[in-house]
Amino acid sequence: MKIINIVTLTLLVVGGVNWGLVGLFGFDLVAAIFGAGSALARIVYILVGLSAAWQVIPLSSAMGSGEFAARQNR
């Protein structure tokens, strides 16, 4: 399960950088690399979205275990 978390977090970083570039400069890096509207670009977007959905699991378990509250008290 660790490898899927690393892969999904990496994809989320890629997605975050891409959205930052879109917001700041109107530049879509994924579209520039794979072609706007191409099948590969769509696959990257889908994988980033699935990665975000997957990362809800560790987020909700961390919230349920009180991990966030423990870290805020430090």
Predicted model as a PDB file, atoms N, CA, C, CB and O in Angstrom, pLDDT in the B-factor column:
MODEL        1                                                                  
ATOM      1  N   MET A   1       0.830  -1.198   0.000  1.00 70.00           N  
ATOM      2  CA  MET A   1       0.000   0.000   0.000  1.00 70.00           C  
ATOM      3  C   MET A   1       0.870   1.256   0.000  1.00 70.00           C  
ATOM      4  CB  MET A   1      -0.942   0.001   1.215  1.00 70.00           C  
ATOM      5  O   MET A   1       0.425   2.313  -0.448  1.00 70.00           O  
ATOM      6  N   LYS A   2       2.082   1.156   0.488  1.00 87.00           N  
ATOM      7  CA  LYS A   2       2.948   2.329   0.530  1.00 87.00           C  
ATOM      8  C   LYS A   2       3.256   2.852  -0.868  1.00 87.00           C  
ATOM      9  CB  LYS A   2       4.240   1.999   1.255  1.00 87.00           C  
ATOM     10  O   LYS A   2       3.272   4.064  -1.085  1.00 87.00           O  
ATOM     11  N   ILE A   3       3.500   1.956  -1.812  1.00 93.00           N  
ATOM     12  CA  ILE A   3       3.866   2.393  -3.158  1.00 93.00           C  
ATOM     13  C   ILE A   3       2.725   3.165  -3.824  1.00 93.00           C  
ATOM     14  CB  ILE A   3       4.255   1.187  -4.018  1.00 93.00           C  
ATOM     15  O   ILE A   3       2.971   4.137  -4.538  1.00 93.00           O  
ATOM     16  N   ILE A   4       1.492   2.743  -3.598  1.00 91.00           N  
ATOM     17  CA  ILE A   4       0.362   3.467  -4.208  1.00 91.00           C  
ATOM     18  C   ILE A   4       0.228   4.860  -3.600  1.00 91.00           C  
ATOM     19  CB  ILE A   4      -0.959   2.678  -4.021  1.00 91.00           C  
ATOM     20  O   ILE A   4      -0.164   5.799  -4.294  1.00 91.00           O  
ATOM     21  N   ASN A   5       0.546   5.007  -2.326  1.00 90.00           N  
ATOM     22  CA  ASN A   5       0.500   6.336  -1.714  1.00 90.00           C  
ATOM     23  C   ASN A   5       1.582   7.241  -2.289  1.00 90.00           C  
ATOM     24  CB  ASN A   5       0.657   6.232  -0.194  1.00 90.00           C  
ATOM     25  O   ASN A   5       1.348   8.431  -2.500  1.00 90.00           O  
ATOM     26  N   ILE A   6       2.757   6.690  -2.542  1.00 93.00           N  
ATOM     27  CA  ILE A   6       3.841   7.482  -3.129  1.00 93.00           C  
ATOM     28  C   ILE A   6       3.470   7.902  -4.550  1.00 93.00           C  
ATOM     29  CB  ILE A   6       5.169   6.680  -3.132  1.00 93.00           C  
ATOM     30  O   ILE A   6       3.662   9.057  -4.932  1.00 93.00           O  
ATOM     31  N   VAL A   7       2.940   6.965  -5.323  1.00 94.00           N  
ATOM     32  CA  VAL A   7       2.547   7.268  -6.702  1.00 94.00           C  
ATOM     33  C   VAL A   7       1.439   8.318  -6.728  1.00 94.00           C  
ATOM     34  CB  VAL A   7       2.084   5.988  -7.427  1.00 94.00           C  
ATOM     35  O   VAL A   7       1.508   9.279  -7.495  1.00 94.00           O  
ATOM     36  N   THR A   8       0.422   8.135  -5.893  1.00 95.00           N  
ATOM     37  CA  THR A   8      -0.695   9.090  -5.905  1.00 95.00           C  
ATOM     38  C   THR A   8      -0.264  10.461  -5.406  1.00 95.00           C  
ATOM     39  CB  THR A   8      -1.850   8.569  -5.051  1.00 95.00           C  
ATOM     40  O   THR A   8      -0.714  11.478  -5.934  1.00 95.00           O  
ATOM     41  N   LEU A   9       0.594  10.504  -4.403  1.00 94.00           N  
ATOM     42  CA  LEU A   9       1.073  11.811  -3.938  1.00 94.00           C  
ATOM     43  C   LEU A   9       1.926  12.494  -5.000  1.00 94.00           C  
ATOM     44  CB  LEU A   9       1.877  11.656  -2.642  1.00 94.00           C  
ATOM     45  O   LEU A   9       1.859  13.713  -5.156  1.00 94.00           O  
ATOM     46  N   THR A  10       2.724  11.726  -5.728  1.00 95.00           N  
ATOM     47  CA  THR A  10       3.516  12.289  -6.817  1.00 95.00           C  
ATOM     48  C   THR A  10       2.610  12.872  -7.897  1.00 95.00           C  
ATOM     49  CB  THR A  10       4.442  11.220  -7.419  1.00 95.00           C  
ATOM     50  O   THR A  10       2.859  13.966  -8.403  1.00 95.00           O  
ATOM     51  N   LEU A  11       1.560  12.137  -8.246  1.00 95.00           N  
ATOM     52  CA  LEU A  11       0.612  12.638  -9.239  1.00 95.00           C  
ATOM     53  C   LEU A  11      -0.105  13.887  -8.740  1.00 95.00           C  
ATOM     54  CB  LEU A  11      -0.407  11.558  -9.593  1.00 95.00           C  
ATOM     55  O   LEU A  11      -0.400  14.784  -9.529  1.00 95.00           O  
ATOM     56  N   LEU A  12      -0.387  13.955  -7.456  1.00 96.00           N  
ATOM     57  CA  LEU A  12      -1.029  15.147  -6.909  1.00 96.00           C  
ATOM     58  C   LEU A  12      -0.094  16.353  -6.956  1.00 96.00           C  
ATOM     59  CB  LEU A  12      -1.481  14.892  -5.472  1.00 96.00           C  
ATOM     60  O   LEU A  12      -0.541  17.479  -7.177  1.00 96.00           O  
ATOM     61  N   VAL A  13       1.190  16.124  -6.751  1.00 96.00           N  
ATOM     62  CA  VAL A  13       2.156  17.218  -6.875  1.00 96.00           C  
ATOM     63  C   VAL A  13       2.198  17.704  -8.322  1.00 96.00           C  
ATOM     64  CB  VAL A  13       3.570  16.764  -6.410  1.00 96.00           C  
ATOM     65  O   VAL A  13       2.201  18.909  -8.573  1.00 96.00           O  
ATOM     66  N   VAL A  14       2.229  16.772  -9.269  1.00 94.00           N  
ATOM     67  CA  VAL A  14       2.202  17.140 -10.690  1.00 94.00           C  
ATOM     68  C   VAL A  14       0.943  17.953 -10.996  1.00 94.00           C  
ATOM     69  CB  VAL A  14       2.261  15.871 -11.590  1.00 94.00           C  
ATOM     70  O   VAL A  14       1.010  18.981 -11.670  1.00 94.00           O  
ATOM     71  N   GLY A  15      -0.200  17.489 -10.501  1.00 96.00           N  
ATOM     72  CA  GLY A  15      -1.451  18.206 -10.723  1.00 96.00           C  
ATOM     73  C   GLY A  15      -1.449  19.582 -10.083  1.00 96.00           C  
ATOM     74  O   GLY A  15      -1.943  20.549 -10.662  1.00 96.00           O  
ATOM     75  N   GLY A  16      -0.890  19.663  -8.880  1.00 97.00           N  
ATOM     76  CA  GLY A  16      -0.827  20.948  -8.198  1.00 97.00           C  
ATOM     77  C   GLY A  16       0.063  21.946  -8.908  1.00 97.00           C  
ATOM     78  O   GLY A  16      -0.280  23.122  -9.027  1.00 97.00           O  
ATOM     79  N   VAL A  17       1.212  21.474  -9.382  1.00 97.00           N  
ATOM     80  CA  VAL A  17       2.111  22.346 -10.145  1.00 97.00           C  
ATOM     81  C   VAL A  17       1.426  22.793 -11.435  1.00 97.00           C  
ATOM     82  CB  VAL A  17       3.449  21.618 -10.464  1.00 97.00           C  
ATOM     83  O   VAL A  17       1.509  23.959 -11.823  1.00 97.00           O  
ATOM     84  N   ASN A  18       0.750  21.852 -12.091  1.00 97.00           N  
ATOM     85  CA  ASN A  18       0.054  22.204 -13.327  1.00 97.00           C  
ATOM     86  C   ASN A  18      -1.017  23.263 -13.077  1.00 97.00           C  
ATOM     87  CB  ASN A  18      -0.577  20.959 -13.955  1.00 97.00           C  
ATOM     88  O   ASN A  18      -1.108  24.236 -13.825  1.00 97.00           O  
ATOM     89  N   TRP A  19      -1.825  23.086 -12.036  1.00 96.00           N  
ATOM     90  CA  TRP A  19      -2.862  24.080 -11.731  1.00 96.00           C  
ATOM     91  C   TRP A  19      -2.249  25.420 -11.332  1.00 96.00           C  
ATOM     92  CB  TRP A  19      -3.777  23.570 -10.609  1.00 96.00           C  
ATOM     93  O   TRP A  19      -2.798  26.475 -11.649  1.00 96.00           O  
ATOM     94  N   GLY A  20      -1.112  25.380 -10.636  1.00 97.00           N  
ATOM     95  CA  GLY A  20      -0.430  26.627 -10.298  1.00 97.00           C  
ATOM     96  C   GLY A  20       0.020  27.375 -11.543  1.00 97.00           C  
ATOM     97  O   GLY A  20      -0.118  28.595 -11.635  1.00 97.00           O  
ATOM     98  N   LEU A  21       0.562  26.626 -12.501  1.00 97.00           N  
ATOM     99  CA  LEU A  21       0.976  27.246 -13.757  1.00 97.00           C  
ATOM    100  C   LEU A  21      -0.216  27.784 -14.541  1.00 97.00           C  
ATOM    101  CB  LEU A  21       1.745  26.245 -14.608  1.00 97.00           C  
ATOM    102  O   LEU A  21      -0.135  28.850 -15.150  1.00 97.00           O  
ATOM    103  N   VAL A  22      -1.319  27.045 -14.523  1.00 97.00           N  
ATOM    104  CA  VAL A  22      -2.528  27.512 -15.209  1.00 97.00           C  
ATOM    105  C   VAL A  22      -3.029  28.797 -14.553  1.00 97.00           C  
ATOM    106  CB  VAL A  22      -3.637  26.420 -15.183  1.00 97.00           C  
ATOM    107  O   VAL A  22      -3.372  29.758 -15.242  1.00 97.00           O  
ATOM    108  N   GLY A  23      -3.069  28.812 -13.233  1.00 97.00           N  
ATOM    109  CA  GLY A  23      -3.572  29.981 -12.522  1.00 97.00           C  
ATOM    110  C   GLY A  23      -2.676  31.203 -12.651  1.00 97.00           C  
ATOM    111  O   GLY A  23      -3.165  32.321 -12.811  1.00 97.00           O  
ATOM    112  N   LEU A  24      -1.372  30.993 -12.582  1.00 98.00           N  
ATOM    113  CA  LEU A  24      -0.448  32.124 -12.623  1.00 98.00           C  
ATOM    114  C   LEU A  24      -0.185  32.643 -14.032  1.00 98.00           C  
ATOM    115  CB  LEU A  24       0.851  31.733 -11.992  1.00 98.00           C  
ATOM    116  O   LEU A  24      -0.128  33.851 -14.262  1.00 98.00           O  
ATOM    117  N   PHE A  25      -0.025  31.713 -14.971  1.00 97.00           N  
ATOM    118  CA  PHE A  25       0.436  32.110 -16.297  1.00 97.00           C  
ATOM    119  C   PHE A  25      -0.474  31.686 -17.445  1.00 97.00           C  
ATOM    120  CB  PHE A  25       1.782  31.553 -16.526  1.00 97.00           C  
ATOM    121  O   PHE A  25      -0.209  32.010 -18.602  1.00 97.00           O  
ATOM    122  N   GLY A  26      -1.547  30.960 -17.125  1.00 97.00           N  
ATOM    123  CA  GLY A  26      -2.417  30.456 -18.179  1.00 97.00           C  
ATOM    124  C   GLY A  26      -1.733  29.384 -19.017  1.00 97.00           C  
ATOM    125  O   GLY A  26      -2.096  29.174 -20.174  1.00 97.00           O  
ATOM    126  N   PHE A  27      -0.744  28.706 -18.440  1.00 97.00           N  
ATOM    127  CA  PHE A  27       0.041  27.699 -19.153  1.00 97.00           C  
ATOM    128  C   PHE A  27      -0.269  26.313 -18.604  1.00 97.00           C  
ATOM    129  CB  PHE A  27       1.553  27.998 -19.039  1.00 97.00           C  
ATOM    130  O   PHE A  27      -0.034  26.047 -17.425  1.00 97.00           O  
ATOM    131  N   ASP A  28      -0.791  25.437 -19.441  1.00 97.00           N  
ATOM    132  CA  ASP A  28      -1.122  24.068 -19.059  1.00 97.00           C  
ATOM    133  C   ASP A  28       0.034  23.165 -19.462  1.00 97.00           C  
ATOM    134  CB  ASP A  28      -2.458  23.598 -19.720  1.00 97.00           C  
ATOM    135  O   ASP A  28       0.170  22.813 -20.633  1.00 97.00           O  
ATOM    136  N   LEU A  29       0.865  22.789 -18.496  1.00 96.00           N  
ATOM    137  CA  LEU A  29       2.060  21.990 -18.765  1.00 96.00           C  
ATOM    138  C   LEU A  29       1.716  20.620 -19.317  1.00 96.00           C  
ATOM    139  CB  LEU A  29       2.882  21.840 -17.505  1.00 96.00           C  
ATOM    140  O   LEU A  29       2.387  20.137 -20.229  1.00 96.00           O  
ATOM    141  N   VAL A  30       0.685  19.986 -18.783  1.00 96.00           N  
ATOM    142  CA  VAL A  30       0.292  18.657 -19.260  1.00 96.00           C  
ATOM    143  C   VAL A  30      -0.119  18.735 -20.731  1.00 96.00           C  
ATOM    144  CB  VAL A  30      -0.869  18.082 -18.400  1.00 96.00           C  
ATOM    145  O   VAL A  30       0.287  17.898 -21.537  1.00 96.00           O  
ATOM    146  N   ALA A  31      -0.919  19.734 -21.075  1.00 96.00           N  
ATOM    147  CA  ALA A  31      -1.333  19.908 -22.471  1.00 96.00           C  
ATOM    148  C   ALA A  31      -0.141  20.238 -23.366  1.00 96.00           C  
ATOM    149  CB  ALA A  31      -2.390  21.015 -22.579  1.00 96.00           C  
ATOM    150  O   ALA A  31      -0.086  19.804 -24.516  1.00 96.00           O  
ATOM    151  N   ALA A  32       0.814  21.006 -22.836  1.00 97.00           N  
ATOM    152  CA  ALA A  32       1.989  21.347 -23.627  1.00 97.00           C  
ATOM    153  C   ALA A  32       2.850  20.122 -23.910  1.00 97.00           C  
ATOM    154  CB  ALA A  32       2.814  22.408 -22.913  1.00 97.00           C  
ATOM    155  O   ALA A  32       3.430  19.999 -24.989  1.00 97.00           O  
ATOM    156  N   ILE A  33       2.932  19.215 -22.938  1.00 96.00           N  
ATOM    157  CA  ILE A  33       3.758  18.016 -23.115  1.00 96.00           C  
ATOM    158  C   ILE A  33       3.060  16.988 -23.990  1.00 96.00           C  
ATOM    159  CB  ILE A  33       4.098  17.399 -21.760  1.00 96.00           C  
ATOM    160  O   ILE A  33       3.667  16.435 -24.907  1.00 96.00           O  
ATOM    161  N   PHE A  34       1.785  16.728 -23.711  1.00 96.00           N  
ATOM    162  CA  PHE A  34       1.085  15.624 -24.368  1.00 96.00           C  
ATOM    163  C   PHE A  34       0.148  16.066 -25.484  1.00 96.00           C  
ATOM    164  CB  PHE A  34       0.306  14.855 -23.356  1.00 96.00           C  
ATOM    165  O   PHE A  34      -0.356  15.230 -26.234  1.00 96.00           O  
ATOM    166  N   GLY A  35      -0.089  17.362 -25.603  1.00 96.00           N  
ATOM    167  CA  GLY A  35      -1.003  17.868 -26.621  1.00 96.00           C  
ATOM    168  C   GLY A  35      -2.368  18.153 -26.017  1.00 96.00           C  
ATOM    169  O   GLY A  35      -2.937  17.314 -25.319  1.00 96.00           O  
ATOM    170  N   ALA A  36      -2.883  19.331 -26.289  1.00 95.00           N  
ATOM    171  CA  ALA A  36      -4.183  19.741 -25.738  1.00 95.00           C  
ATOM    172  C   ALA A  36      -5.275  18.809 -26.248  1.00 95.00           C  
ATOM    173  CB  ALA A  36      -4.508  21.214 -26.116  1.00 95.00           C  
ATOM    174  O   ALA A  36      -5.425  18.618 -27.455  1.00 95.00           O  
ATOM    175  N   GLY A  37      -6.025  18.238 -25.335  1.00 94.00           N  
ATOM    176  CA  GLY A  37      -7.129  17.352 -25.687  1.00 94.00           C  
ATOM    177  C   GLY A  37      -6.707  15.968 -26.143  1.00 94.00           C  
ATOM    178  O   GLY A  37      -7.549  15.181 -26.577  1.00 94.00           O  
ATOM    179  N   SER A  38      -5.413  15.653 -26.053  1.00 97.00           N  
ATOM    180  CA  SER A  38      -4.957  14.336 -26.491  1.00 97.00           C  
ATOM    181  C   SER A  38      -5.362  13.261 -25.484  1.00 97.00           C  
ATOM    182  CB  SER A  38      -3.432  14.333 -26.689  1.00 97.00           C  
ATOM    183  O   SER A  38      -5.698  13.558 -24.337  1.00 97.00           O  
ATOM    184  N   ALA A  39      -5.322  12.036 -25.928  1.00 97.00           N  
ATOM    185  CA  ALA A  39      -5.667  10.915 -25.055  1.00 97.00           C  
ATOM    186  C   ALA A  39      -4.702  10.830 -23.873  1.00 97.00           C  
ATOM    187  CB  ALA A  39      -5.658   9.596 -25.846  1.00 97.00           C  
ATOM    188  O   ALA A  39      -5.120  10.537 -22.753  1.00 97.00           O  
ATOM    189  N   LEU A  40      -3.422  11.081 -24.112  1.00 96.00           N  
ATOM    190  CA  LEU A  40      -2.444  11.021 -23.018  1.00 96.00           C  
ATOM    191  C   LEU A  40      -2.694  12.110 -21.979  1.00 96.00           C  
ATOM    192  CB  LEU A  40      -1.022  11.149 -23.571  1.00 96.00           C  
ATOM    193  O   LEU A  40      -2.590  11.857 -20.778  1.00 96.00           O  
ATOM    194  N   ALA A  41      -3.020  13.315 -22.430  1.00 96.00           N  
ATOM    195  CA  ALA A  41      -3.319  14.392 -21.489  1.00 96.00           C  
ATOM    196  C   ALA A  41      -4.555  14.036 -20.665  1.00 96.00           C  
ATOM    197  CB  ALA A  41      -3.534  15.731 -22.239  1.00 96.00           C  
ATOM    198  O   ALA A  41      -4.583  14.260 -19.455  1.00 96.00           O  
ATOM    199  N   ARG A  42      -5.567  13.486 -21.315  1.00 97.00           N  
ATOM    200  CA  ARG A  42      -6.776  13.085 -20.587  1.00 97.00           C  
ATOM    201  C   ARG A  42      -6.464  11.996 -19.563  1.00 97.00           C  
ATOM    202  CB  ARG A  42      -7.854  12.592 -21.567  1.00 97.00           C  
ATOM    203  O   ARG A  42      -7.018  12.003 -18.464  1.00 97.00           O  
ATOM    204  N   ILE A  43      -5.592  11.073 -19.913  1.00 96.00           N  
ATOM    205  CA  ILE A  43      -5.204  10.014 -18.979  1.00 96.00           C  
ATOM    206  C   ILE A  43      -4.500  10.606 -17.767  1.00 96.00           C  
ATOM    207  CB  ILE A  43      -4.294   8.984 -19.672  1.00 96.00           C  
ATOM    208  O   ILE A  43      -4.759  10.193 -16.636  1.00 96.00           O  
ATOM    209  N   VAL A  44      -3.610  11.571 -17.994  1.00 96.00           N  
ATOM    210  CA  VAL A  44      -2.923  12.223 -16.874  1.00 96.00           C  
ATOM    211  C   VAL A  44      -3.934  12.919 -15.974  1.00 96.00           C  
ATOM    212  CB  VAL A  44      -1.874  13.238 -17.387  1.00 96.00           C  
ATOM    213  O   VAL A  44      -3.868  12.793 -14.751  1.00 96.00           O  
ATOM    214  N   TYR A  45      -4.877  13.657 -16.576  1.00 96.00           N  
ATOM    215  CA  TYR A  45      -5.900  14.341 -15.770  1.00 96.00           C  
ATOM    216  C   TYR A  45      -6.734  13.338 -14.972  1.00 96.00           C  
ATOM    217  CB  TYR A  45      -6.818  15.187 -16.674  1.00 96.00           C  
ATOM    218  O   TYR A  45      -7.036  13.577 -13.803  1.00 96.00           O  
ATOM    219  N   ILE A  46      -7.100  12.235 -15.587  1.00 96.00           N  
ATOM    220  CA  ILE A  46      -7.884  11.206 -14.908  1.00 96.00           C  
ATOM    221  C   ILE A  46      -7.080  10.602 -13.761  1.00 96.00           C  
ATOM    222  CB  ILE A  46      -8.315  10.105 -15.900  1.00 96.00           C  
ATOM    223  O   ILE A  46      -7.611  10.407 -12.668  1.00 96.00           O  
ATOM    224  N   LEU A  47      -5.811  10.307 -14.001  1.00 96.00           N  
ATOM    225  CA  LEU A  47      -4.971   9.724 -12.951  1.00 96.00           C  
ATOM    226  C   LEU A  47      -4.779  10.684 -11.782  1.00 96.00           C  
ATOM    227  CB  LEU A  47      -3.613   9.329 -13.523  1.00 96.00           C  
ATOM    228  O   LEU A  47      -4.751  10.256 -10.628  1.00 96.00           O  
ATOM    229  N   VAL A  48      -4.647  11.971 -12.068  1.00 96.00           N  
ATOM    230  CA  VAL A  48      -4.531  12.959 -10.990  1.00 96.00           C  
ATOM    231  C   VAL A  48      -5.830  12.999 -10.185  1.00 96.00           C  
ATOM    232  CB  VAL A  48      -4.201  14.369 -11.564  1.00 96.00           C  
ATOM    233  O   VAL A  48      -5.794  13.049  -8.955  1.00 96.00           O  
ATOM    234  N   GLY A  49      -6.963  12.979 -10.861  1.00 96.00           N  
ATOM    235  CA  GLY A  49      -8.251  12.962 -10.162  1.00 96.00           C  
ATOM    236  C   GLY A  49      -8.438  11.708  -9.321  1.00 96.00           C  
ATOM    237  O   GLY A  49      -8.907  11.789  -8.186  1.00 96.00           O  
ATOM    238  N   LEU A  50      -8.081  10.558  -9.860  1.00 96.00           N  
ATOM    239  CA  LEU A  50      -8.169   9.307  -9.100  1.00 96.00           C  
ATOM    240  C   LEU A  50      -7.212   9.316  -7.912  1.00 96.00           C  
ATOM    241  CB  LEU A  50      -7.866   8.106 -10.009  1.00 96.00           C  
ATOM    242  O   LEU A  50      -7.519   8.773  -6.851  1.00 96.00           O  
ATOM    243  N   SER A  51      -6.055   9.936  -8.100  1.00 96.00           N  
ATOM    244  CA  SER A  51      -5.092  10.044  -7.004  1.00 96.00           C  
ATOM    245  C   SER A  51      -5.657  10.875  -5.857  1.00 96.00           C  
ATOM    246  CB  SER A  51      -3.782  10.660  -7.503  1.00 96.00           C  
ATOM    247  O   SER A  51      -5.476  10.538  -4.687  1.00 96.00           O  
ATOM    248  N   ALA A  52      -6.333  11.951  -6.197  1.00 94.00           N  
ATOM    249  CA  ALA A  52      -6.958  12.776  -5.159  1.00 94.00           C  
ATOM    250  C   ALA A  52      -8.022  11.982  -4.421  1.00 94.00           C  
ATOM    251  CB  ALA A  52      -7.573  14.049  -5.770  1.00 94.00           C  
ATOM    252  O   ALA A  52      -8.118  12.054  -3.196  1.00 94.00           O  
ATOM    253  N   ALA A  53      -8.823  11.224  -5.165  1.00 94.00           N  
ATOM    254  CA  ALA A  53      -9.856  10.398  -4.521  1.00 94.00           C  
ATOM    255  C   ALA A  53      -9.214   9.356  -3.618  1.00 94.00           C  
ATOM    256  CB  ALA A  53     -10.747   9.709  -5.580  1.00 94.00           C  
ATOM    257  O   ALA A  53      -9.709   9.091  -2.523  1.00 94.00           O  
ATOM    258  N   TRP A  54      -8.111   8.761  -4.076  1.00 93.00           N  
ATOM    259  CA  TRP A  54      -7.429   7.740  -3.266  1.00 93.00           C  
ATOM    260  C   TRP A  54      -6.874   8.349  -1.977  1.00 93.00           C  
ATOM    261  CB  TRP A  54      -6.287   7.082  -4.075  1.00 93.00           C  
ATOM    262  O   TRP A  54      -6.931   7.713  -0.925  1.00 93.00           O  
ATOM    263  N   GLN A  55      -6.346   9.553  -2.042  1.00 93.00           N  
ATOM    264  CA  GLN A  55      -5.739  10.174  -0.873  1.00 93.00           C  
ATOM    265  C   GLN A  55      -6.762  10.633   0.161  1.00 93.00           C  
ATOM    266  CB  GLN A  55      -4.903  11.342  -1.302  1.00 93.00           C  
ATOM    267  O   GLN A  55      -6.388  11.047   1.259  1.00 93.00           O  
ATOM    268  N   VAL A  56      -8.035  10.565  -0.172  1.00 91.00           N  
ATOM    269  CA  VAL A  56      -9.075  10.841   0.823  1.00 91.00           C  
ATOM    270  C   VAL A  56      -9.032   9.778   1.923  1.00 91.00           C  
ATOM    271  CB  VAL A  56     -10.482  10.882   0.156  1.00 91.00           C  
ATOM    272  O   VAL A  56      -9.334  10.071   3.079  1.00 91.00           O  
ATOM    273  N   ILE A  57      -8.660   8.555   1.569  1.00 87.00           N  
ATOM    274  CA  ILE A  57      -8.616   7.455   2.546  1.00 87.00           C  
ATOM    275  C   ILE A  57      -7.620   7.751   3.670  1.00 87.00           C  
ATOM    276  CB  ILE A  57      -8.239   6.132   1.847  1.00 87.00           C  
ATOM    277  O   ILE A  57      -8.025   7.743   4.833  1.00 87.00           O  
ATOM    278  N   PRO A  58      -6.325   8.015   3.383  1.00 84.00           N  
ATOM    279  CA  PRO A  58      -5.416   8.329   4.484  1.00 84.00           C  
ATOM    280  C   PRO A  58      -5.773   9.628   5.213  1.00 84.00           C  
ATOM    281  CB  PRO A  58      -4.006   8.419   3.963  1.00 84.00           C  
ATOM    282  O   PRO A  58      -5.542   9.756   6.416  1.00 84.00           O  
ATOM    283  N   LEU A  59      -6.334  10.582   4.482  1.00 84.00           N  
ATOM    284  CA  LEU A  59      -6.725  11.830   5.124  1.00 84.00           C  
ATOM    285  C   LEU A  59      -7.828  11.587   6.147  1.00 84.00           C  
ATOM    286  CB  LEU A  59      -7.187  12.850   4.078  1.00 84.00           C  
ATOM    287  O   LEU A  59      -7.761  12.073   7.276  1.00 84.00           O  
ATOM    288  N   SER A  60      -8.847  10.826   5.736  1.00 85.00           N  
ATOM    289  CA  SER A  60      -9.955  10.571   6.668  1.00 85.00           C  
ATOM    290  C   SER A  60      -9.515   9.712   7.841  1.00 85.00           C  
ATOM    291  CB  SER A  60     -11.115   9.894   5.942  1.00 85.00           C  
ATOM    292  O   SER A  60      -9.999   9.909   8.955  1.00 85.00           O  
ATOM    293  N   SER A  61      -8.607   8.761   7.620  1.00 84.00           N  
ATOM    294  CA  SER A  61      -8.145   7.938   8.744  1.00 84.00           C  
ATOM    295  C   SER A  61      -7.282   8.760   9.695  1.00 84.00           C  
ATOM    296  CB  SER A  61      -7.355   6.718   8.233  1.00 84.00           C  
ATOM    297  O   SER A  61      -7.330   8.552  10.907  1.00 84.00           O  
ATOM    298  N   ALA A  62      -6.487   9.699   9.155  1.00 81.00           N  
ATOM    299  CA  ALA A  62      -5.686  10.564  10.019  1.00 81.00           C  
ATOM    300  C   ALA A  62      -6.580  11.490  10.831  1.00 81.00           C  
ATOM    301  CB  ALA A  62      -4.691  11.383   9.188  1.00 81.00           C  
ATOM    302  O   ALA A  62      -6.302  11.758  12.000  1.00 81.00           O  
ATOM    303  N   MET A  63      -7.645  11.975  10.219  1.00 82.00           N  
ATOM    304  CA  MET A  63      -8.574  12.848  10.946  1.00 82.00           C  
ATOM    305  C   MET A  63      -9.312  12.059  12.010  1.00 82.00           C  
ATOM    306  CB  MET A  63      -9.579  13.506   9.981  1.00 82.00           C  
ATOM    307  O   MET A  63      -9.534  12.558  13.113  1.00 82.00           O  
ATOM    308  N   GLY A  64      -9.694  10.825  11.687  1.00 81.00           N  
ATOM    309  CA  GLY A  64     -10.420   9.992  12.634  1.00 81.00           C  
ATOM    310  C   GLY A  64      -9.569   9.548  13.811  1.00 81.00           C  
ATOM    311  O   GLY A  64     -10.090   9.335  14.906  1.00 81.00           O  
ATOM    312  N   SER A  65      -8.259   9.404  13.598  1.00 78.00           N  
ATOM    313  CA  SER A  65      -7.378   8.948  14.671  1.00 78.00           C  
ATOM    314  C   SER A  65      -6.925  10.090  15.569  1.00 78.00           C  
ATOM    315  CB  SER A  65      -6.169   8.249  14.089  1.00 78.00           C  
ATOM    316  O   SER A  65      -6.260   9.857  16.579  1.00 78.00           O  
ATOM    317  N   GLY A  66      -7.270  11.297  15.220  1.00 73.00           N  
ATOM    318  CA  GLY A  66      -6.858  12.450  16.016  1.00 73.00           C  
ATOM    319  C   GLY A  66      -5.441  12.895  15.721  1.00 73.00           C  
ATOM    320  O   GLY A  66      -4.875  13.692  16.469  1.00 73.00           O  
ATOM    321  N   GLU A  67      -4.857  12.395  14.641  1.00 66.00           N  
ATOM    322  CA  GLU A  67      -3.483  12.754  14.295  1.00 66.00           C  
ATOM    323  C   GLU A  67      -3.335  14.248  14.048  1.00 66.00           C  
ATOM    324  CB  GLU A  67      -3.031  11.981  13.067  1.00 66.00           C  
ATOM    325  O   GLU A  67      -2.326  14.838  14.436  1.00 66.00           O  
ATOM    326  N   PHE A  68      -4.321  14.870  13.408  1.00 62.00           N  
ATOM    327  CA  PHE A  68      -4.252  16.303  13.153  1.00 62.00           C  
ATOM    328  C   PHE A  68      -4.297  17.096  14.456  1.00 62.00           C  
ATOM    329  CB  PHE A  68      -5.393  16.733  12.234  1.00 62.00           C  
ATOM    330  O   PHE A  68      -3.546  18.055  14.633  1.00 62.00           O  
ATOM    331  N   ALA A  69      -5.170  16.695  15.354  1.00 61.00           N  
ATOM    332  CA  ALA A  69      -5.279  17.403  16.635  1.00 61.00           C  
ATOM    333  C   ALA A  69      -3.987  17.273  17.427  1.00 61.00           C  
ATOM    334  CB  ALA A  69      -6.463  16.860  17.459  1.00 61.00           C  
ATOM    335  O   ALA A  69      -3.562  18.232  18.070  1.00 61.00           O  
ATOM    336  N   ALA A  70      -3.355  16.101  17.391  1.00 57.00           N  
ATOM    337  CA  ALA A  70      -2.107  15.905  18.126  1.00 57.00           C  
ATOM    338  C   ALA A  70      -0.999  16.782  17.555  1.00 57.00           C  
ATOM    339  CB  ALA A  70      -1.688  14.428  18.087  1.00 57.00           C  
ATOM    340  O   ALA A  70      -0.191  17.320  18.312  1.00 57.00           O  
ATOM    341  N   ARG A  71      -0.946  16.934  16.262  1.00 58.00           N  
ATOM    342  CA  ARG A  71       0.107  17.740  15.640  1.00 58.00           C  
ATOM    343  C   ARG A  71      -0.123  19.235  15.867  1.00 58.00           C  
ATOM    344  CB  ARG A  71       0.181  17.445  14.139  1.00 58.00           C  
ATOM    345  O   ARG A  71       0.840  19.999  15.929  1.00 58.00           O  
ATOM    346  N   GLN A  72      -1.361  19.657  15.989  1.00 58.00           N  
ATOM    347  CA  GLN A  72      -1.637  21.066  16.195  1.00 58.00           C  
ATOM    348  C   GLN A  72      -1.255  21.509  17.591  1.00 58.00           C  
ATOM    349  CB  GLN A  72      -3.095  21.357  15.942  1.00 58.00           C  
ATOM    350  O   GLN A  72      -0.970  22.687  17.803  1.00 58.00           O  
ATOM    351  N   ASN A  73      -1.240  20.590  18.554  1.00 56.00           N  
ATOM    352  CA  ASN A  73      -0.922  20.939  19.934  1.00 56.00           C  
ATOM    353  C   ASN A  73       0.577  21.061  20.181  1.00 56.00           C  
ATOM    354  CB  ASN A  73      -1.505  19.913  20.867  1.00 56.00           C  
ATOM    355  O   ASN A  73       0.980  21.464  21.272  1.00 56.00           O  
ATOM    356  N   ARG A  74       1.398  20.729  19.219  1.00 53.00           N  
ATOM    357  CA  ARG A  74       2.852  20.804  19.423  1.00 53.00           C  
ATOM    358  C   ARG A  74       3.361  22.202  19.355  1.00 53.00           C  
ATOM    359  CB  ARG A  74       3.572  19.972  18.412  1.00 53.00           C  
ATOM    360  O   ARG A  74       4.561  22.430  19.506  1.00 53.00           O  
TER     361      ARG A  74                                                      
ENDMDL                                                                          
END                                                                             
